[in-house]
Amino acid sequence: MLSHEDLVRRYPLPYIVGDKESPMPVWPIFQQNATENKLVGYVFESIDLAPIPGFAGVPFDLLILLDPQGNFLDVKVLSQHEPVFVDGLGEAPLVAFVNQYKGLSLKQNLKILTGSNGAKTSTAEAAQLDGITKATASVRIINQTILSSALKVARKKLGFAEGRDPELLARIKSDVFEGHTIKELIDSGLIKHITITNADIEKKFSGTNGSRLDEEAIAHPQDTFIEIYMAYVSVPTIGRNLLNETAWKKLLNRLEPEDQAIVFVTKGRYSLISEDFVRGSSSDRIVLMQDKLPIEMRDLNMDLTLKESQGVDLGTLTVFKISGQAGLDPSRPLDFVLPVTRLKGMMFPEKIIQNLNFDFSLASRFYTVPEGDNKTWVAMWLDKRVEIVVLVLGLGILFFSLAMQTKLVADKRRFALFRNIYLLFTLCFIGWFAQGQLSIVNLTGVLQALIAGRSLAFFLYDPMTVILWAFVLVSLVLWGRGTFCGWLCPFGALQEFTAKIGHLLKFPKIRIKPETDRRLKWIKYPILIAILVSAIFSSRITDMIVEVEPFKTAITLNFIRSWPFVLYAAGLLIAGMFVYKFFCRYLCPFGAGLAILGRFRILNWIPRRKECGEPCQTCRHQCTYQSITQDGKIQYDECFQCMDCVIIYASDEKCPPLMLEKKRAKTIQVHSSPAS
């Protein structure tokens, strides 16, 4: 969205906006001073690097300015189509949320807290962000967008380690110190000590062209080839016990807060420092690996003085620095590789290389491990685990109840109680609390993401939606549209309860003539088509048309919204007091979509008798959805699975054919009884 001119307006003098780089789409920002232009950082659009779709299927586009140390200098919202922020909560909460990133770092563990009134804390290791109530999943997607795009820039432009998230690295505890002698450090394994003999190295080359080329190794197999002492010297308990106070302070002055330092001392025939080694560079005789990835170690070119030897002769130390941006994790094993080279031949000798390996693991008491990766969808599922368990149990109860509908409707009063309790669960828990209102926005989001060739993984940030959709797809195959519309739609439940209120207030019930009702039910299909077509061509138009659904107003935002939306939602509920489920039957585009998908159901689950429709019309007259035709057939596309007709079918007090059979049975019993 942004051009060079746009950025110049955003960052005027004394800043200088450089040219957009390729292939990494970033602009360098410099600051003028007397002698040189200092690099301030890199500015970029998140959509270029991490186009993660929101729930409208369209990614957020954020402007991010990152300094050379990986700190956020600026985060701005350029564009967004998130339903909850488009004519919902508005952009103000979103802007306030992203503003919190200013001053934070990629190296911090960022945790989002929603609905917490506790004091927010920020340390070098971790920081807390205040989330947005009713937009928890959207906030996670924004957080993932910011961090994913910034990490790509940090890895390519700032030297951050590839494949590692800095915020998830363990941190050395700078305040933990234990007094030990050097011997105690070695004996406890805090200083790694290994000895490799000539026989060991000869065994390494056995079976290769380098075998038996080392005469000294063959002549003196038990002599030392190399003896190594390795110390993780930036750990206070190791460094302060190994170095004298002056050397320890000197070392700390050469290290940035996240840098690490490792000391090597070697004895024997072989050294980690070759004769042509250039101080301040990396040694080709020692390689550090972690999780199979190389980590650069550079010589600090420092002479450090040990404490009194205390009877241990270590010799001269070589200190290597690991940059904080290299991504070394103190909680993971450090794997060291010593490549040993032998030459065979005189003119153009063949190089034969064998690796000596050893590792080192730091005790857990010397580091802190950050909390799990809280920006991904996995964290969202873990945070919502209680709600997920409740939802799964609720859906399980509904599934088995509907599967055993004969027992479910055996007692009319018990069924009415069950249905009212379940609709309360749907409205209060699924809708208002867990924010699990399925919507036409789910379908437009999928459509827009597929058209753009984007992943559908954004759905995973909303576990309630994923689980509900999985259940609804199964129920569509079994029973059709009715399971969701009649049992699991929070707005549908709200309509049902307002209809009950209208009944208590003695509002007149309007039953629309069958032909008019049939025509009105077609209105929702053109609305559905208009929304889906707009999703293909214009996200902005889609944002407006989907407001035909009052779900965002009534369920997501609890009617806390501008008055036209509240008036519209309230008007639909009032209309439902007179015409049963007015919105669901005539206007709901999501219901229209489910009706189409429900055509693939495998069960005609509503039982019928030959008398249904001719002559009996009881169920048709009792059906408040008017989804039974005059000939007794069920229009499953318009059935909301309220079970009223199933209750009638099973009742010998309501179903005329059963009542007639019952009467005949009594008559036969009377006539067949012996005379008294």
C-alpha positions as CSV (number, residue, x, y, z in Angstrom):
1,M,0.0,0.0,0.0
2,L,2.9,2.4,0.8
3,S,5.1,4.2,-1.6
4,H,8.5,5.9,-0.9
5,E,6.6,9.3,-0.8
6,D,4.2,7.9,1.8
7,L,7.0,6.9,4.0
8,V,8.8,10.3,3.6
9,R,5.6,12.0,4.8
10,R,5.5,9.6,7.8
11,Y,9.2,10.0,8.7
12,P,10.2,13.5,7.8
13,L,13.6,15.1,8.4
14,P,15.9,14.5,10.2
15,Y,15.0,11.0,9.0
16,I,16.0,9.8,5.5
17,V,14.0,7.0,3.9
18,G,16.2,4.8,1.7
19,D,15.1,2.9,-1.4
20,K,13.0,-0.3,-1.1
21,E,15.3,-3.3,-1.0
22,S,15.0,-6.5,-3.0
23,P,14.2,-9.3,-2.5
24,M,13.4,-8.4,1.1
25,P,10.7,-5.7,0.8
26,V,12.0,-3.3,3.5
27,W,13.0,0.4,3.5
28,P,16.0,1.4,5.5
29,I,15.5,4.5,7.7
30,F,18.5,6.7,8.5
31,Q,18.9,9.7,10.8
32,Q,21.0,12.7,9.7
33,N,23.8,13.9,11.9
34,A,26.9,15.9,11.5
35,T,29.3,13.2,10.2
36,E,27.2,10.3,8.9
37,N,23.7,9.0,8.4
38,K,23.0,6.5,11.2
39,L,20.8,3.5,10.5
40,V,17.6,3.8,12.6
41,G,16.0,0.6,11.5
42,Y,13.9,-1.0,8.8
43,V,10.3,-0.2,8.0
44,F,8.0,-2.7,6.2
45,E,4.4,-3.8,5.6
46,S,3.4,-7.0,7.4
47,I,1.2,-8.1,4.4
48,D,4.4,-8.4,2.3
49,L,6.0,-10.8,4.7
50,A,3.3,-12.5,6.8
51,P,-0.1,-12.2,5.0
52,I,-2.0,-14.2,7.7
53,P,-5.8,-13.9,7.0
54,G,-8.1,-12.6,9.6
55,F,-11.6,-14.0,10.0
56,A,-12.8,-12.1,6.9
57,G,-10.2,-14.1,5.0
58,V,-8.2,-10.9,4.3
59,P,-4.9,-10.3,6.1
60,F,-4.1,-7.3,8.3
61,D,-1.7,-4.8,6.9
62,L,0.5,-3.2,9.5
63,L,3.4,-0.8,9.2
64,I,6.3,-1.9,11.4
65,L,9.6,-0.2,12.1
66,L,12.3,-2.4,13.7
67,D,15.6,-1.1,15.0
68,P,18.9,-3.0,14.4
69,Q,18.6,-4.6,17.9
70,G,15.2,-6.1,17.1
71,N,13.2,-3.5,19.1
72,F,9.8,-2.2,17.8
73,L,10.0,1.6,17.2
74,D,6.6,1.9,15.5
75,V,3.6,-0.2,14.7
76,K,0.6,1.2,12.8
77,V,-2.6,-0.2,11.3
78,L,-2.7,0.4,7.5
79,S,-5.8,-1.7,6.6
80,Q,-8.0,-4.4,8.1
81,H,-11.3,-6.1,7.4
82,E,-11.8,-7.9,10.7
83,P,-15.5,-8.2,11.4
84,V,-15.2,-7.3,15.0
85,F,-13.4,-4.0,14.2
86,V,-15.4,-3.1,11.2
87,D,-18.5,-1.2,12.5
88,G,-18.2,-3.3,15.6
89,L,-15.8,-2.3,18.4
90,G,-14.3,0.1,15.9
91,E,-10.6,0.5,15.2
92,A,-9.8,2.4,18.4
93,P,-9.2,-0.8,20.5
94,L,-7.1,-2.3,17.6
95,V,-5.0,0.9,17.4
96,A,-4.5,0.9,21.2
97,F,-3.5,-2.8,21.1
98,V,-0.8,-2.4,18.4
99,N,0.6,0.8,20.1
100,Q,1.7,-1.4,23.0
101,Y,4.4,-3.0,20.8
102,K,6.4,0.3,20.7
103,G,9.5,-0.2,22.9
104,L,9.1,-3.9,23.1
105,S,11.6,-6.4,21.6
106,L,11.6,-9.5,19.6
107,K,13.8,-11.0,22.3
108,Q,11.1,-10.7,24.9
109,N,8.5,-13.4,25.6
110,L,5.3,-11.5,24.8
111,K,2.1,-12.7,26.6
112,I,-1.4,-11.4,25.8
113,L,-3.7,-11.0,28.8
114,T,-7.4,-10.4,28.2
115,G,-9.8,-9.3,30.8
116,S,-7.1,-9.0,33.5
117,N,-6.9,-6.0,35.8
118,G,-3.6,-7.0,37.2
119,A,-0.6,-4.8,36.8
120,K,1.3,-5.2,33.5
121,T,4.9,-6.0,33.9
122,S,7.8,-5.7,31.4
123,T,11.3,-7.0,31.9
124,A,14.2,-7.8,29.6
125,E,12.9,-11.3,29.3
126,A,9.1,-10.9,29.1
127,A,6.3,-8.4,28.6
128,Q,2.6,-8.4,29.0
129,L,0.1,-7.0,26.4
130,D,-3.4,-6.0,27.3
131,G,-5.7,-7.9,24.9
132,I,-9.2,-7.0,23.6
133,T,-12.3,-8.5,25.1
134,K,-14.5,-10.1,22.4
135,A,-11.6,-10.1,20.0
136,T,-9.2,-12.6,21.6
137,A,-8.7,-14.7,18.4
138,S,-8.3,-11.7,16.2
139,V,-5.7,-10.3,18.6
140,R,-3.7,-13.6,18.4
141,I,-3.7,-13.3,14.6
142,I,-2.4,-9.7,14.8
143,N,0.3,-10.8,17.3
144,Q,1.3,-13.6,14.9
145,T,1.4,-11.2,12.0
146,I,3.6,-8.7,13.8
147,L,6.1,-11.2,15.1
148,S,6.2,-13.4,12.0
149,S,6.9,-10.5,9.7
150,A,9.4,-8.9,12.1
151,L,11.3,-12.2,12.6
152,K,11.7,-12.5,8.8
153,V,13.3,-9.1,8.6
154,A,15.4,-9.8,11.8
155,R,16.8,-13.0,10.3
156,K,17.6,-11.5,6.9
157,K,18.7,-8.0,7.9
158,L,19.7,-8.1,11.6
159,G,21.6,-11.4,11.8
160,F,19.0,-13.2,14.0
161,A,19.3,-17.0,14.0
162,E,17.3,-18.8,11.3
163,G,14.5,-21.0,12.7
164,R,14.6,-19.7,16.3
165,D,12.1,-17.3,17.9
166,P,14.2,-15.1,20.2
167,E,11.3,-14.7,22.6
168,L,11.3,-18.4,23.3
169,L,15.0,-18.8,24.2
170,A,15.9,-19.5,27.8
171,R,17.7,-16.7,29.7
172,I,20.8,-17.0,32.0
173,K,19.9,-16.1,35.6
174,S,22.3,-13.2,36.2
175,D,21.4,-13.2,40.0
176,V,22.2,-16.8,40.7
177,F,25.7,-17.4,42.1
178,E,27.2,-20.4,43.9
179,G,30.7,-20.4,45.3
180,H,32.9,-23.2,44.0
181,T,36.6,-24.0,43.5
182,I,37.8,-24.6,40.0
183,K,38.2,-28.3,40.9
184,E,34.6,-28.4,42.1
185,L,33.4,-26.9,38.9
186,I,35.3,-29.6,36.9
187,D,34.1,-32.4,39.2
188,S,30.5,-31.3,39.0
189,G,30.6,-31.0,35.2
190,L,30.1,-27.2,35.2
191,I,33.5,-27.1,33.4
192,K,33.5,-29.7,30.7
193,H,36.8,-31.8,30.7
194,I,37.6,-34.3,28.0
195,T,40.8,-36.0,27.0
196,I,41.3,-37.7,23.6
197,T,44.3,-39.9,23.2
198,N,46.3,-40.8,20.0
199,A,44.6,-44.2,20.0
200,D,41.1,-42.5,20.0
201,I,42.0,-40.3,17.0
202,E,43.5,-43.2,15.2
203,K,40.4,-45.2,15.7
204,K,38.4,-42.4,14.2
205,F,40.4,-42.6,11.0
206,S,40.4,-46.4,10.9
207,G,38.9,-47.7,7.6
208,T,39.6,-44.4,5.8
209,N,42.4,-43.3,3.6
210,G,43.7,-41.3,6.6
211,S,44.4,-44.5,8.6
212,R,48.0,-44.9,10.0
213,L,49.2,-41.6,8.5
214,D,50.1,-40.2,12.0
215,E,53.4,-41.9,13.0
216,E,53.4,-40.3,16.5
217,A,49.9,-41.6,17.1
218,I,50.9,-45.1,16.2
219,A,54.2,-44.9,18.2
220,H,52.6,-43.5,21.3
221,P,48.9,-44.5,21.3
222,Q,48.3,-43.6,25.0
223,D,49.7,-40.1,24.8
224,T,47.2,-37.2,24.8
225,F,46.1,-35.9,21.3
226,I,44.1,-33.1,22.8
227,E,42.8,-32.3,26.3
228,I,40.0,-29.7,26.5
229,Y,38.5,-27.6,29.3
230,M,35.3,-25.9,28.2
231,A,33.6,-23.3,30.4
232,Y,30.2,-21.5,29.8
233,V,32.0,-18.5,31.3
234,S,29.1,-16.0,30.9
235,V,27.1,-18.0,33.5
236,P,28.0,-16.2,36.8
237,T,28.5,-19.3,38.9
238,I,31.1,-20.5,36.3
239,G,32.7,-17.2,35.3
240,R,33.0,-15.6,38.7
241,N,34.6,-18.7,40.2
242,L,36.9,-19.2,37.2
243,L,38.1,-15.6,36.6
244,N,39.4,-13.0,39.0
245,E,37.1,-10.0,39.7
246,T,38.9,-7.7,37.2
247,A,38.8,-10.3,34.4
248,W,35.1,-11.0,35.1
249,K,34.2,-7.3,34.9
250,K,36.3,-6.9,31.8
251,L,34.4,-9.8,30.1
252,L,31.0,-8.3,31.0
253,N,31.9,-5.0,29.5
254,R,32.6,-6.7,26.2
255,L,29.2,-8.5,26.1
256,E,25.8,-7.2,25.2
257,P,22.9,-8.2,27.5
258,E,21.9,-11.3,25.4
259,D,25.5,-12.3,24.4
260,Q,27.1,-15.5,25.7
261,A,30.8,-16.4,26.1
262,I,32.6,-19.7,26.1
263,V,36.2,-20.3,27.2
264,F,38.4,-23.1,25.9
265,V,41.7,-24.3,27.3
266,T,43.5,-27.0,25.3
267,K,46.6,-29.1,26.0
268,G,48.3,-31.8,23.9
269,R,49.6,-32.2,20.4
270,Y,46.5,-30.6,18.8
271,S,45.0,-27.1,19.5
272,L,41.8,-25.4,18.7
273,I,43.8,-22.5,17.5
274,S,45.8,-23.0,14.3
275,E,49.1,-21.3,13.6
276,D,47.5,-19.0,11.0
277,F,44.5,-18.2,13.1
278,V,43.5,-14.5,13.0
279,R,42.4,-13.1,16.3
280,G,38.9,-11.8,16.4
281,S,37.7,-14.3,13.8
282,S,36.1,-17.7,14.0
283,S,38.2,-20.9,14.4
284,D,37.9,-23.6,11.8
285,R,38.9,-26.2,14.4
286,I,35.9,-25.9,16.6
287,V,32.2,-25.6,15.5
288,L,29.2,-25.1,17.8
289,M,25.9,-26.6,16.8
290,Q,22.5,-26.6,18.4
291,D,19.5,-28.5,17.2
292,K,21.6,-29.4,14.1
293,L,22.0,-25.7,13.2
294,P,25.5,-24.0,13.3
295,I,26.0,-21.1,15.7
296,E,28.9,-18.7,15.1
297,M,31.6,-18.2,17.8
298,R,34.0,-15.4,17.3
299,D,37.2,-14.9,19.3
300,L,37.0,-12.0,21.7
301,N,40.8,-11.4,21.5
302,M,41.0,-11.0,25.2
303,D,43.6,-12.1,27.8
304,L,41.7,-13.1,30.9
305,T,43.3,-13.9,34.2
306,L,42.2,-16.9,36.2
307,K,41.7,-17.0,40.0
308,E,44.4,-18.8,41.9
309,S,44.7,-22.2,40.3
310,Q,43.8,-24.0,43.6
311,G,45.9,-26.9,42.4
312,V,44.5,-27.1,38.9
313,D,46.7,-26.2,36.0
314,L,44.5,-24.9,33.2
315,G,46.9,-22.7,31.2
316,T,45.9,-19.9,28.8
317,L,42.2,-19.3,28.0
318,T,40.7,-18.5,24.6
319,V,37.4,-16.7,24.8
320,F,34.7,-17.0,22.2
321,K,31.6,-14.8,22.0
322,I,28.2,-15.9,20.7
323,S,26.0,-12.9,19.7
324,G,22.6,-12.7,21.3
325,Q,21.1,-12.6,17.8
326,A,22.7,-16.0,17.0
327,G,19.9,-17.6,19.0
328,L,21.8,-19.8,21.4
329,D,19.4,-21.4,23.9
330,P,21.1,-22.2,27.3
331,S,18.4,-24.8,28.0
332,R,19.3,-26.9,25.0
333,P,22.5,-29.0,24.7
334,L,25.5,-27.4,23.1
335,D,27.1,-29.8,20.5
336,F,30.7,-29.2,19.7
337,V,32.4,-30.6,16.6
338,L,36.2,-30.7,16.2
339,P,37.1,-31.4,12.6
340,V,40.6,-33.1,12.4
341,T,42.3,-33.2,9.0
342,R,44.9,-35.5,7.7
343,L,46.7,-35.2,4.3
344,K,47.6,-38.1,2.0
345,G,50.0,-37.5,-0.8
346,M,52.6,-34.9,-1.7
347,M,51.8,-32.8,-4.7
348,F,48.0,-32.5,-4.5
349,P,47.3,-34.2,-1.2
350,E,44.0,-35.7,-0.4
351,K,42.2,-34.2,2.6
352,I,40.6,-36.7,5.0
353,I,38.5,-35.2,7.7
354,Q,37.1,-36.9,10.8
355,N,35.0,-35.1,13.5
356,L,35.5,-35.4,17.2
357,N,32.3,-34.6,19.1
358,F,31.3,-33.6,22.6
359,D,28.4,-31.8,24.2
360,F,27.6,-29.8,27.2
361,S,24.3,-29.2,29.0
362,L,23.8,-26.5,31.6
363,A,22.0,-27.3,34.8
364,S,18.4,-25.9,34.8
365,R,19.0,-23.9,38.0
366,F,21.1,-21.4,36.0
367,Y,18.5,-20.4,33.5
368,T,14.8,-19.5,33.1
369,V,12.6,-21.0,30.4
370,P,9.9,-18.7,29.0
371,E,6.4,-19.7,28.9
372,G,5.2,-21.7,25.8
373,D,4.8,-20.0,22.5
374,N,1.8,-17.9,23.3
375,K,1.3,-16.3,19.8
376,T,0.3,-19.4,17.9
377,W,-3.1,-21.1,17.5
378,V,-1.8,-23.9,19.8
379,A,-1.6,-21.5,22.7
380,M,-5.1,-20.3,21.9
381,W,-6.4,-23.9,22.3
382,L,-4.5,-24.3,25.6
383,D,-5.8,-21.0,26.9
384,K,-9.4,-22.1,26.0
385,R,-9.1,-25.7,27.2
386,V,-11.8,-25.3,29.9
387,E,-14.2,-23.8,27.4
388,I,-13.3,-26.5,24.9
389,V,-14.1,-29.3,27.3
390,V,-17.4,-27.7,28.2
391,L,-18.3,-27.2,24.6
392,V,-17.4,-30.8,23.6
393,L,-19.4,-32.2,26.5
394,G,-22.4,-30.0,25.5
395,L,-22.2,-31.2,21.9
396,G,-21.8,-34.8,23.0
397,I,-25.0,-34.5,25.0
398,L,-26.9,-33.0,22.1
399,F,-25.6,-35.6,19.6
400,F,-26.7,-38.6,21.7
401,S,-30.0,-36.9,22.6
402,L,-30.9,-36.3,19.0
403,A,-29.6,-39.8,18.0
404,M,-32.1,-41.3,20.6
405,Q,-35.0,-39.0,19.7
406,T,-37.6,-41.6,20.6
407,K,-36.5,-41.5,24.2
408,L,-35.9,-37.7,24.0
409,V,-39.6,-37.0,23.2
410,A,-41.2,-39.7,25.3
411,D,-42.0,-37.2,28.0
412,K,-43.2,-33.8,26.7
413,R,-42.5,-31.9,29.9
414,R,-39.0,-33.4,30.2
415,F,-38.2,-32.6,26.6
416,A,-39.4,-29.0,27.0
417,L,-37.2,-28.6,30.1
418,F,-34.2,-30.1,28.2
419,R,-34.7,-27.9,25.2
420,N,-35.0,-24.7,27.3
421,I,-31.8,-25.5,29.3
422,Y,-29.9,-26.4,26.1
423,L,-31.0,-23.2,24.4
424,L,-29.8,-21.2,27.5
425,F,-26.5,-23.1,27.2
426,T,-26.3,-22.1,23.5
427,L,-27.1,-18.4,24.1
428,C,-25.1,-17.8,27.3
429,F,-22.1,-20.1,27.0
430,I,-21.6,-20.7,23.2
431,G,-22.8,-17.2,22.2
432,W,-22.1,-14.5,24.8
433,F,-19.3,-16.2,26.8
434,A,-17.3,-18.3,24.3
435,Q,-18.1,-16.1,21.3
436,G,-19.0,-19.2,19.2
437,Q,-21.6,-17.7,16.9
438,L,-21.1,-19.2,13.5
439,S,-21.8,-16.7,10.7
440,I,-21.9,-16.0,7.0
441,V,-18.5,-14.3,7.7
442,N,-17.0,-17.8,8.1
443,L,-18.0,-18.7,4.5
444,T,-16.9,-15.4,3.0
445,G,-13.6,-15.7,4.9
446,V,-13.0,-19.1,3.4
447,L,-13.9,-17.9,0.0
448,Q,-11.7,-14.9,0.1
449,A,-8.7,-16.9,1.4
450,L,-9.1,-19.5,-1.2
451,I,-9.3,-16.9,-4.0
452,A,-6.1,-15.3,-2.8
453,G,-4.4,-18.7,-2.4
454,R,-4.0,-18.2,1.4
455,S,-4.1,-20.9,4.1
456,L,-7.2,-21.5,6.1
457,A,-5.1,-21.9,9.2
458,F,-6.6,-18.6,10.6
459,F,-9.7,-20.7,11.7
460,L,-7.4,-22.5,14.1
461,Y,-7.1,-19.3,16.2
462,D,-10.8,-19.7,17.2
463,P,-11.2,-23.2,18.7
464,M,-14.9,-22.7,19.4
465,T,-15.6,-22.1,15.6
466,V,-13.5,-25.1,14.6
467,I,-15.2,-27.5,16.9
468,L,-18.7,-26.1,16.1
469,W,-18.1,-26.3,12.4
470,A,-16.8,-29.9,12.7
471,F,-20.0,-30.8,14.6
472,V,-22.3,-28.9,12.2
473,L,-20.8,-30.6,9.2
474,V,-21.5,-34.0,10.7
475,S,-25.0,-32.9,11.7
476,L,-25.6,-31.6,8.2
477,V,-24.9,-35.0,6.7
478,L,-27.1,-36.7,9.3
479,W,-30.0,-34.4,9.9
480,G,-29.7,-31.3,7.7
481,R,-29.8,-27.7,8.6
482,G,-32.0,-28.0,11.6
483,T,-29.4,-29.1,14.2
484,F,-27.5,-25.8,14.0
485,C,-30.4,-23.5,13.3
486,G,-32.7,-25.1,15.9
487,W,-30.2,-25.9,18.7
488,L,-26.7,-24.3,18.3
489,C,-27.3,-20.8,16.9
490,P,-27.1,-18.3,19.8
491,F,-29.1,-15.6,17.9
492,G,-31.7,-18.3,17.0
493,A,-31.9,-19.2,20.7
494,L,-32.3,-15.5,21.6
495,Q,-35.2,-15.2,19.1
496,E,-36.8,-18.3,20.6
497,F,-36.7,-16.7,24.1
498,T,-38.0,-13.4,22.9
499,A,-40.8,-15.2,21.2
500,K,-41.6,-16.8,24.6
501,I,-41.6,-13.3,26.2
502,G,-44.0,-12.2,23.4
503,H,-46.3,-15.1,24.3
504,L,-46.3,-14.2,28.0
505,L,-47.1,-10.6,27.0
506,K,-50.0,-12.0,24.9
507,F,-48.7,-10.5,21.7
508,P,-50.7,-11.8,18.7
509,K,-49.1,-14.6,16.7
510,I,-49.1,-14.0,13.0
511,R,-49.1,-17.0,10.8
512,I,-48.3,-16.0,7.2
513,K,-50.3,-17.6,4.4
514,P,-48.5,-20.7,3.0
515,E,-47.9,-19.2,-0.5
516,T,-46.6,-15.9,0.9
517,D,-44.5,-17.8,3.4
518,R,-43.0,-19.9,0.6
519,R,-42.0,-16.8,-1.4
520,L,-40.6,-15.0,1.6
521,K,-38.3,-18.0,2.4
522,W,-36.6,-17.4,-1.0
523,I,-35.4,-13.9,0.0
524,K,-32.4,-15.3,2.0
525,Y,-30.9,-17.0,-1.1
526,P,-30.4,-13.8,-3.2
527,I,-28.9,-12.3,-0.1
528,L,-26.5,-15.2,0.2
529,I,-25.5,-15.0,-3.5
530,A,-25.0,-11.2,-3.2
531,I,-22.6,-11.7,-0.2
532,L,-20.6,-14.5,-1.8
533,V,-20.3,-12.5,-5.1
534,S,-19.2,-9.4,-3.3
535,A,-16.6,-11.5,-1.4
536,I,-15.0,-12.3,-4.8
537,F,-14.8,-8.7,-6.0
538,S,-14.7,-6.4,-3.0
539,S,-13.9,-6.9,0.6
540,R,-15.2,-3.5,1.5
541,I,-18.7,-4.2,0.0
542,T,-18.7,-7.5,1.7
543,D,-18.1,-5.8,5.1
544,M,-21.2,-3.8,4.5
545,I,-23.6,-6.5,3.2
546,V,-22.8,-9.0,5.9
547,E,-24.4,-6.6,8.4
548,V,-27.7,-8.1,7.3
549,E,-26.8,-10.6,10.0
550,P,-27.5,-9.1,13.5
551,F,-25.1,-11.7,15.1
552,K,-22.2,-9.3,15.6
553,T,-24.5,-6.8,17.3
554,A,-26.6,-9.1,19.5
555,I,-24.1,-11.8,20.3
556,T,-20.5,-10.7,19.8
557,L,-20.9,-7.1,21.1
558,N,-23.9,-7.6,23.4
559,F,-25.8,-4.7,21.8
560,I,-22.9,-2.3,22.7
561,R,-22.8,-0.6,19.3
562,S,-24.0,2.4,17.4
563,W,-27.7,2.9,17.5
564,P,-28.6,1.9,13.8
565,F,-27.2,-1.6,14.3
566,V,-28.8,-2.0,17.7
567,L,-32.2,-0.8,16.4
568,Y,-31.9,-3.2,13.5
569,A,-31.1,-6.2,15.7
570,A,-33.8,-5.2,18.3
571,G,-36.3,-4.8,15.4
572,L,-35.7,-8.3,14.2
573,L,-36.2,-9.7,17.7
574,I,-39.4,-7.8,18.1
575,A,-40.6,-9.0,14.7
576,G,-39.9,-12.6,16.0
577,M,-42.4,-12.0,18.8
578,F,-45.1,-11.8,16.2
579,V,-43.8,-14.0,13.3
580,Y,-42.0,-16.9,14.7
581,K,-38.2,-16.9,14.0
582,F,-38.8,-14.1,11.4
583,F,-35.1,-13.5,10.6
584,C,-34.1,-17.2,10.6
585,R,-36.8,-18.2,8.2
586,Y,-36.7,-15.3,5.7
587,L,-33.5,-13.3,5.9
588,C,-30.6,-15.4,7.3
589,P,-27.9,-15.9,4.6
590,F,-26.0,-18.3,6.8
591,G,-29.2,-20.4,7.2
592,A,-29.6,-20.3,3.4
593,G,-26.0,-21.7,3.0
594,L,-26.7,-24.4,5.5
595,A,-30.0,-25.3,3.8
596,I,-28.0,-25.8,0.6
597,L,-25.4,-27.9,2.3
598,G,-28.1,-29.8,4.2
599,R,-29.4,-31.2,1.0
600,F,-26.7,-33.9,1.2
601,R,-28.2,-35.3,4.4
602,I,-28.6,-39.1,4.6
603,L,-31.5,-39.4,7.0
604,N,-35.2,-38.5,6.7
605,W,-35.3,-38.6,10.5
606,I,-38.8,-37.3,11.1
607,P,-41.2,-40.3,11.2
608,R,-44.3,-40.3,9.0
609,R,-47.5,-42.3,8.9
610,K,-49.6,-43.0,5.8
611,E,-52.3,-40.7,7.3
612,C,-49.9,-37.7,7.5
613,G,-51.2,-35.1,5.1
614,E,-54.2,-37.1,4.2
615,P,-56.4,-36.8,6.1
616,C,-54.3,-35.7,9.1
617,Q,-53.1,-32.0,9.1
618,T,-52.3,-31.7,12.8
619,C,-48.4,-31.5,12.5
620,R,-48.7,-29.0,9.6
621,H,-50.9,-26.7,11.7
622,Q,-48.7,-27.0,14.8
623,C,-45.4,-26.4,12.9
624,T,-44.4,-22.9,13.7
625,Y,-41.7,-22.9,11.0
626,Q,-44.4,-23.9,8.4
627,S,-42.0,-26.5,7.0
628,I,-44.6,-29.2,6.5
629,T,-46.5,-29.2,3.2
630,Q,-50.2,-29.9,2.8
631,D,-49.5,-33.4,1.7
632,G,-47.6,-34.1,4.9
633,K,-44.0,-34.0,3.4
634,I,-41.2,-32.4,5.5
635,Q,-39.3,-29.6,3.9
636,Y,-36.0,-30.4,5.6
637,D,-34.4,-27.2,4.1
638,E,-36.7,-25.2,6.3
639,C,-36.9,-27.6,9.3
640,F,-35.3,-26.3,12.6
641,Q,-35.4,-29.7,14.4
642,C,-37.7,-28.3,17.2
643,M,-39.2,-31.9,17.5
644,D,-42.8,-30.6,17.9
645,C,-44.0,-32.9,15.2
646,V,-42.0,-35.8,16.6
647,I,-43.7,-35.3,19.9
648,I,-47.1,-35.3,18.3
649,Y,-46.2,-38.4,16.3
650,A,-45.3,-40.3,19.5
651,S,-48.3,-39.1,21.6
652,D,-51.5,-41.1,21.6
653,E,-53.1,-37.9,23.1
654,K,-52.1,-35.6,20.3
655,C,-51.7,-37.7,17.1
656,P,-55.2,-38.3,15.5
657,P,-54.2,-41.7,13.9
658,L,-52.8,-42.9,17.3
659,M,-55.8,-41.6,19.1
660,L,-58.1,-43.4,16.7
661,E,-56.1,-46.6,17.1
662,K,-56.3,-46.2,20.9
663,K,-60.1,-45.7,20.7
664,R,-60.5,-48.8,18.5
665,A,-58.4,-50.8,20.8
666,K,-60.7,-49.9,23.7
667,T,-63.8,-50.6,21.7
668,I,-62.5,-54.1,20.8
669,Q,-61.5,-54.7,24.4
670,V,-65.0,-53.8,25.6
671,H,-66.7,-56.0,23.0
672,S,-64.4,-58.9,23.6
673,S,-64.9,-58.8,27.4
674,P,-67.1,-61.6,28.8
675,A,-70.5,-60.6,30.1
676,S,-70.5,-59.9,33.8
